[in-house]
Amino acid sequence: MSVRELMRLDTALALRQLRGGLQGAGKPDNIPPVSHSGKLKLLALYGVGKRLVAEVMVGGERHVYLRDRALPVGVKPHPSTYLLRGISGSCVQLEREGEAHTLCLQPTLGAAQ
């Protein structure tokens, strides 16, 4: 991974932890501070070779998945967390409680360069 990618992951994790700390104030510990449900959208896929990273929007939260790791970066195991099952081509396979989802990047035709 490049330094830029690592910095981006580190920033995403720090923001998630900060938001979780602010939202988690006064809440019981058994409620996860990140969103585990809502609309799914594949935001980005990047990396080289087998070192691939997928950014997925779950509800209003950005989750960062690393290839060969089921849980998103910085997220503790929870029954309602989407787990990464695979990255192939421009698609990501996620699964949660027996329901599978395949998210693919849509090519942007005629986008401004």
Helices and strands as residue ranges (DSSP letters): H 3-24, E 40-48, E 51-58, E 61-66, E 83-88, E 91-96, E 99-104
